[in-house]
């Protein structure tokens, strides 16, 4: 009865509601599509590189642990277990033509690490970050991440003691029964536990005890190396040299390159003069008294690209990248500590690989020594003064990179 009394009002109400519905669709659909394009993600499987020993993987849908000795991609929620003799690197690549490394996670021995998720934006127009989500239940990992263009990468790590969000940079995380220790070498981290969040900057470390909030950040170890990230001009802190100093021999070269947002020293020789021994190096004078320290650790990131001479040569002394720490011991004798990296195994089984370490090619390998002070002291060669650090390539033709170089004492 009522609708016949005022049909015009009913018509206007229907027209108004239809217009509102039209505007809702006209605005809502594009906004929904835009939101989906902006935030849609796809799973990007990281690659697992076995460095040594045999790893055990707990894969969703498999009832038994899977032993792994070769490279493979990982599904989400895969648990990585290392024992006392095994180690690995987890690497997240950008894909596409460049396929650069976005992040590397070195998994040390006696560690349990779960890959929770790994997401990248589905569309290139999205401004969302790349996200890698991990759970570290026990042991030690070293995390290094690079920014892809303008897109940041966020790495979320959960431990039994708290939550950690890592931006681009270099980090060390250690989980024990007592708590979690986070060391920020470069970059910045947000550490949350028991409702409290602490911001941790470069050169700082923070400890989260079981059942407690993050403690106040403290200085990490003191780094003796200047310009180890190569952000300053090379000549301001490093000396470049090569051998032989012969005009008839093509020398190796050193240049600073930008790789995925990080700066690295590229040591290279790609000559038609094969079969000629050459070396090229960067060296930094230290002249540091270390008689009163408790710990001495060398850290750097290595990337091997090419080596024409397999292994370390027939004497085990020609690697595509080497470290030489020159020092004077407490008895006044001049000594050297040397370590090399290679990826091509020796062609001749009789060739030694003394002081050499086989690592995967083409990826960033985070290297960290144990406390060299204890090792050298046990050998009767306790250092008193560190004289210099040389990083060099040795052999015939080679190409290698180094970044994030540091000698840390405390």
C-alpha positions as CSV (number, residue, x, y, z in Angstrom):
1,X,0.0,0.0,0.0
2,X,2.8,2.4,1.0
3,X,4.8,2.1,-2.1
4,X,1.9,3.2,-4.3
5,X,1.4,6.4,-2.4
6,X,4.9,7.7,-3.3
7,X,6.4,5.8,-6.2
8,X,8.8,8.7,-7.0
9,X,10.5,8.4,-3.6
10,X,10.9,4.6,-4.1
11,X,12.4,5.2,-7.6
12,X,14.8,7.7,-6.3
13,X,15.9,5.4,-3.5
14,X,16.4,2.5,-5.9
15,X,18.4,4.9,-8.2
16,X,20.5,6.2,-5.3
17,X,21.2,2.7,-4.0
18,X,22.1,1.5,-7.5
19,X,24.5,4.5,-7.9
20,X,26.1,3.7,-4.5
21,X,26.5,0.1,-5.6
22,X,28.0,1.2,-8.9
23,X,30.5,3.5,-7.1
24,X,31.4,0.6,-4.7
25,X,32.2,-1.7,-7.6
26,X,33.9,1.0,-9.7
27,X,36.2,2.0,-6.8
28,X,36.4,-1.3,-4.9
29,X,37.3,-3.6,-7.8
30,X,40.3,-1.5,-9.0
31,X,41.5,-1.1,-5.4
32,X,41.2,-4.8,-4.8
33,X,43.1,-5.6,-8.0
34,X,45.8,-3.0,-7.1
35,X,46.1,-4.4,-3.6
36,X,46.5,-7.9,-5.0
37,X,49.1,-6.8,-7.5
38,X,51.0,-4.9,-4.8
39,X,51.0,-7.7,-2.2
40,X,50.7,-11.0,-4.1
41,X,53.8,-13.2,-3.5
42,X,55.2,-16.5,-4.8
43,X,57.4,-19.0,-3.1
44,X,61.0,-18.9,-4.2
45,X,62.8,-22.1,-3.2
46,X,66.3,-21.5,-1.7
47,X,69.2,-23.7,-2.8
48,X,71.0,-25.8,-0.2
49,X,74.8,-26.3,-0.9
50,X,76.5,-29.0,1.1
51,X,79.9,-27.8,2.2
52,X,81.1,-31.0,4.0
53,X,79.7,-34.2,5.5
54,X,76.1,-35.4,5.3
55,X,73.1,-33.3,6.2
56,X,69.8,-34.6,7.4
57,X,66.6,-33.1,6.1
58,X,63.2,-33.4,7.6
59,X,60.8,-32.7,4.7
60,X,57.1,-32.2,5.1
61,X,55.2,-35.3,3.9
62,X,58.2,-37.7,4.5
63,X,58.2,-39.8,7.6
64,X,62.0,-40.4,7.6
65,X,65.0,-38.1,7.7
66,X,66.6,-37.7,4.3
67,X,70.5,-37.8,4.1
68,X,71.8,-35.2,1.7
69,X,75.3,-34.8,0.2
70,X,74.6,-32.7,-2.9
71,X,72.9,-29.4,-3.9
72,X,69.1,-29.3,-3.9
73,X,66.3,-26.8,-3.6
74,X,64.2,-26.8,-0.4
75,X,60.4,-26.9,0.1
76,X,58.9,-24.7,2.9
77,X,59.0,-26.0,6.4
78,X,62.1,-28.2,5.7
79,X,64.3,-28.8,8.8
80,X,68.1,-28.8,8.2
81,X,70.2,-30.8,10.7
82,X,74.0,-30.7,10.9
83,X,76.2,-32.9,13.1
84,X,79.7,-32.3,14.4
85,X,81.2,-32.8,10.9
86,X,78.7,-31.3,8.5
87,X,77.9,-27.8,7.3
88,X,76.0,-26.1,4.5
89,X,75.0,-22.8,2.9
90,X,71.4,-21.8,2.1
91,X,71.3,-19.4,-0.8
92,X,68.3,-17.4,-2.1
93,X,68.6,-16.2,-5.7
94,X,66.7,-13.5,-7.5
95,X,66.0,-15.5,-10.6
96,X,65.8,-14.0,-14.1
97,X,68.8,-13.4,-16.3
98,X,71.1,-11.9,-13.6
99,X,70.1,-14.5,-10.9
100,X,72.1,-12.7,-8.2
101,X,72.3,-13.9,-4.6
102,X,69.8,-12.1,-2.4
103,X,70.8,-13.8,0.8
104,X,73.1,-16.5,2.1
105,X,72.8,-18.4,5.3
106,X,75.8,-20.4,6.4
107,X,74.7,-23.3,8.6
108,X,77.5,-24.4,11.0
109,X,77.9,-27.8,12.6
110,X,75.6,-28.9,15.4
111,X,72.7,-26.7,14.2
112,X,69.0,-27.2,13.6
113,X,67.5,-24.7,11.2
114,X,64.0,-24.7,9.7
115,X,63.2,-22.9,6.4
116,X,59.7,-21.6,7.3
117,X,59.0,-19.7,4.1
118,X,60.6,-17.7,1.3
119,X,58.4,-15.2,-0.6
120,X,59.1,-12.8,-3.4
121,X,56.6,-10.3,-4.9
122,X,54.7,-11.8,-7.9
123,X,54.8,-8.6,-9.8
124,X,57.8,-6.3,-10.5
125,X,55.7,-3.2,-9.8
126,X,55.2,-4.2,-6.2
127,X,57.1,-2.3,-3.5
128,X,56.9,-5.0,-1.0
129,X,60.1,-6.5,0.4
130,X,61.5,-10.0,-0.3
131,X,60.9,-12.1,2.8
132,X,62.9,-15.1,4.1
133,X,61.5,-16.7,7.3
134,X,63.6,-19.1,9.4
135,X,63.5,-20.8,12.7
136,X,66.8,-21.5,14.5
137,X,66.3,-24.0,17.3
138,X,70.0,-24.7,18.1
139,X,73.4,-23.9,16.9
140,X,75.0,-21.1,14.9
141,X,74.2,-19.4,11.5
142,X,75.8,-16.5,9.6
143,X,73.3,-14.5,7.6
144,X,74.3,-12.1,4.7
145,X,71.7,-10.3,2.6
146,X,71.9,-7.9,-0.3
147,X,69.3,-5.6,-1.7
148,X,68.0,-6.2,-5.2
149,X,67.8,-2.7,-6.8
150,X,65.3,-0.7,-4.8
151,X,63.6,-3.7,-3.3
152,X,64.6,-4.4,0.3
153,X,64.9,-7.9,1.8
154,X,63.7,-8.8,5.3
155,X,64.8,-11.9,7.0
156,X,62.7,-13.0,10.0
157,X,64.4,-15.4,12.4
158,X,62.5,-17.1,15.3
159,X,64.4,-18.7,18.1
160,X,63.2,-20.3,21.4
161,X,64.0,-17.0,23.0
162,X,62.6,-14.3,20.7
163,X,62.0,-12.8,17.3
164,X,64.7,-11.2,15.1
165,X,64.1,-9.1,12.0
166,X,67.2,-8.5,9.9
167,X,67.6,-5.9,7.1
168,X,70.4,-6.0,4.5
169,X,73.8,-6.6,6.1
170,X,75.9,-9.3,7.8
171,X,74.8,-11.0,11.0
172,X,75.8,-13.9,13.3
173,X,73.2,-15.8,15.4
174,X,73.9,-18.4,18.1
175,X,71.3,-20.3,20.0
176,X,72.1,-22.3,23.2
177,X,70.0,-23.5,26.1
178,X,70.9,-20.3,27.9
179,X,69.6,-17.9,25.2
180,X,70.2,-16.3,21.8
181,X,73.1,-14.0,20.9
182,X,72.8,-11.7,17.9
183,X,75.8,-9.9,16.5
184,X,75.3,-7.2,13.9
185,X,78.5,-6.9,11.8
186,X,76.9,-4.5,9.2
187,X,73.2,-3.5,8.9
188,X,70.6,-3.3,11.6
189,X,68.3,-5.7,13.5
190,X,65.2,-5.5,15.6
191,X,65.1,-8.0,18.4
192,X,61.8,-8.7,20.3
193,X,61.2,-10.9,23.4
194,X,58.8,-10.7,26.3
195,X,57.0,-7.7,24.8
196,X,60.2,-5.6,24.4
197,X,62.0,-4.6,21.2
198,X,65.5,-3.4,20.9
199,X,67.1,-1.9,17.8
200,X,70.7,-3.1,17.3
201,X,73.0,-1.3,14.9
202,X,76.3,-2.2,13.2
203,X,79.2,-3.3,15.4
204,X,76.8,-4.3,18.3
205,X,75.6,-7.5,19.8
206,X,72.7,-8.3,22.1
207,X,71.8,-11.3,24.2
208,X,68.3,-12.7,24.9
209,X,68.2,-15.0,27.9
210,X,65.6,-17.7,28.4
211,X,62.4,-16.1,29.6
212,X,63.8,-12.6,29.6
213,X,63.7,-9.5,27.4
214,X,66.6,-8.4,25.1
215,X,69.5,-7.1,27.1
216,X,71.2,-3.8,26.4
217,X,73.3,-3.9,23.2
218,X,77.1,-4.0,23.7
219,X,80.0,-3.5,21.4
220,X,81.0,-6.5,19.4
221,X,84.6,-7.5,18.9
222,X,87.0,-4.8,17.7
223,X,87.9,-5.0,14.0
224,X,91.5,-4.3,13.2
225,X,90.9,-4.1,9.4
226,X,90.1,-0.7,7.9
227,X,87.8,-0.5,4.9
228,X,87.1,-4.2,4.9
229,X,83.8,-3.5,3.1
230,X,85.6,-1.4,0.4
231,X,83.3,1.6,0.7
232,X,86.3,3.9,0.8
233,X,88.8,4.3,-2.0
234,X,91.1,1.2,-2.1
235,X,94.3,3.2,-2.0
236,X,93.4,4.9,1.2
237,X,93.8,1.7,3.3
238,X,95.1,-1.1,1.1
239,X,98.3,-1.5,-0.9
240,X,98.0,-3.3,-4.3
241,X,100.8,-5.5,-5.6
242,X,101.6,-8.2,-8.1
243,X,104.2,-10.7,-9.1
244,X,106.3,-11.3,-11.1
245,X,107.1,-7.7,-11.8
246,X,108.0,-8.5,-15.4
247,X,106.9,-6.5,-18.5
248,X,106.7,-9.7,-20.5
249,X,104.1,-11.2,-18.2
250,X,100.5,-10.1,-18.2
251,X,99.8,-9.1,-14.5
252,X,96.7,-9.7,-12.5
253,X,94.5,-6.8,-11.7
254,X,92.5,-5.6,-8.7
255,X,89.3,-3.6,-9.0
256,X,86.3,-2.7,-6.7
257,X,83.0,-3.9,-8.0
258,X,79.4,-3.6,-6.8
259,X,77.7,-7.0,-6.6
260,X,74.0,-6.9,-5.5
261,X,74.5,-3.8,-3.4
262,X,77.8,-4.9,-1.7
263,X,81.2,-3.7,-2.6
264,X,83.9,-6.3,-3.2
265,X,87.5,-6.5,-4.4
266,X,87.8,-8.5,-7.6
267,X,91.2,-10.2,-8.2
268,X,91.5,-11.3,-11.7
269,X,93.9,-12.5,-14.4
270,X,92.4,-13.9,-17.7
271,X,95.4,-14.0,-20.1
272,X,96.3,-16.1,-23.1
273,X,99.6,-16.6,-21.3
274,X,98.7,-19.8,-19.6
275,X,101.2,-21.8,-17.6
276,X,102.9,-18.8,-16.0
277,X,102.8,-18.4,-12.2
278,X,101.4,-15.0,-11.1
279,X,100.1,-13.4,-8.0
280,X,98.0,-10.3,-7.4
281,X,97.1,-9.0,-3.9
282,X,95.8,-6.3,-1.6
283,X,97.7,-5.9,1.7
284,X,97.1,-3.8,4.8
285,X,99.6,-3.1,7.5
286,X,98.3,-3.8,11.0
287,X,101.2,-3.4,13.5
288,X,98.9,-4.4,16.4
289,X,100.1,-5.7,19.7
290,X,97.9,-8.7,20.6
291,X,99.7,-10.0,23.7
292,X,96.8,-9.1,26.0
293,X,93.8,-10.4,24.0
294,X,91.6,-13.4,24.6
295,X,90.3,-14.0,21.1
296,X,91.5,-13.6,17.5
297,X,89.1,-14.4,14.6
298,X,89.3,-13.7,10.9
299,X,86.1,-13.3,8.9
300,X,85.5,-12.6,5.2
301,X,83.1,-13.4,2.4
302,X,84.6,-15.2,-0.6
303,X,83.3,-15.8,-4.1
304,X,85.3,-17.9,-6.6
305,X,84.5,-17.4,-10.3
306,X,87.4,-19.0,-12.2
307,X,90.6,-21.0,-11.8
308,X,92.6,-22.6,-14.6
309,X,95.0,-24.4,-12.2
310,X,93.1,-27.1,-10.4
311,X,93.3,-27.5,-6.6
312,X,96.2,-25.5,-5.2
313,X,98.7,-26.5,-7.9
314,X,101.3,-29.3,-7.5
315,X,102.7,-27.7,-4.3
316,X,99.3,-26.8,-2.8
317,X,100.3,-23.1,-2.7
318,X,98.4,-21.6,-5.7
319,X,94.8,-21.0,-4.9
320,X,92.4,-18.6,-6.7
321,X,92.0,-16.8,-3.3
322,X,94.3,-16.9,-0.3
323,X,94.6,-15.2,3.1
324,X,98.0,-14.6,4.7
325,X,98.3,-13.2,8.2
326,X,101.9,-12.2,9.0
327,X,102.8,-11.9,12.6
328,X,105.7,-12.0,15.1
329,X,105.3,-14.6,17.9
330,X,106.1,-14.1,21.6
331,X,109.6,-15.4,21.0
332,X,110.4,-12.8,18.4
333,X,110.1,-15.1,15.4
334,X,108.3,-13.9,12.2
335,X,105.6,-16.3,11.2
336,X,102.6,-16.6,8.8
337,X,99.2,-18.1,8.9
338,X,97.9,-19.0,5.5
339,X,94.5,-20.3,4.2
340,X,93.4,-20.9,0.6
341,X,90.1,-21.5,-1.2
342,X,89.4,-23.5,-4.4
343,X,86.6,-25.2,-6.2
344,X,88.3,-27.4,-8.9
345,X,89.6,-30.5,-7.2
346,X,93.3,-31.5,-8.0
347,X,93.7,-33.2,-11.3
348,X,96.5,-35.3,-9.8
349,X,95.7,-37.1,-6.6
350,X,99.3,-36.6,-5.5
351,X,98.9,-32.8,-5.4
352,X,98.4,-31.6,-1.8
353,X,95.8,-29.1,-0.8
354,X,97.6,-28.0,2.3
355,X,95.9,-25.1,4.1
356,X,93.2,-25.3,1.3
357,X,89.4,-25.4,1.5
358,X,87.1,-26.6,-1.3
359,X,84.0,-24.4,-1.5
360,X,81.2,-24.0,-4.0
361,X,81.9,-21.7,-7.0
362,X,79.8,-18.6,-7.9
363,X,78.2,-18.1,-4.5
364,X,79.3,-15.9,-1.6
365,X,80.9,-18.2,1.0
366,X,81.1,-16.7,4.5
367,X,84.4,-17.8,6.1
368,X,85.1,-17.6,9.8
369,X,88.0,-19.1,11.7
370,X,87.9,-20.5,15.1
371,X,89.8,-18.6,17.8
372,X,93.3,-18.5,16.1
373,X,94.9,-17.4,19.4
374,X,94.2,-20.8,20.9
375,X,95.2,-22.7,17.8
376,X,98.5,-20.8,17.3
377,X,99.3,-21.0,21.0
378,X,98.9,-24.8,20.9
379,X,101.4,-24.9,18.0
380,X,104.0,-23.0,20.1
381,X,103.5,-19.9,17.9
382,X,101.4,-17.5,20.0
383,X,101.3,-14.1,18.3
384,X,102.6,-11.0,19.9
385,X,102.3,-8.5,17.1
386,X,100.1,-8.8,14.0
387,X,102.2,-7.2,11.2
388,X,100.0,-7.3,8.1
389,X,97.1,-9.0,6.3
390,X,97.4,-10.0,2.6
391,X,94.5,-11.2,0.5
392,X,95.7,-12.6,-2.8
393,X,95.1,-14.8,-5.9
394,X,97.8,-17.2,-6.9
395,X,98.2,-19.5,-9.9
396,X,98.0,-19.0,-13.7
397,X,94.6,-17.6,-14.6
398,X,92.0,-16.9,-11.9
399,X,89.1,-14.7,-10.9
400,X,87.8,-14.3,-7.3
401,X,86.1,-11.8,-5.1
402,X,86.4,-10.9,-1.4
403,X,84.2,-8.7,0.8
404,X,83.4,-7.9,4.5
405,X,87.0,-8.6,5.6
406,X,87.7,-8.4,9.3
407,X,90.2,-9.4,12.0
408,X,88.2,-9.3,15.3
409,X,89.9,-9.3,18.7
410,X,88.7,-9.0,22.2
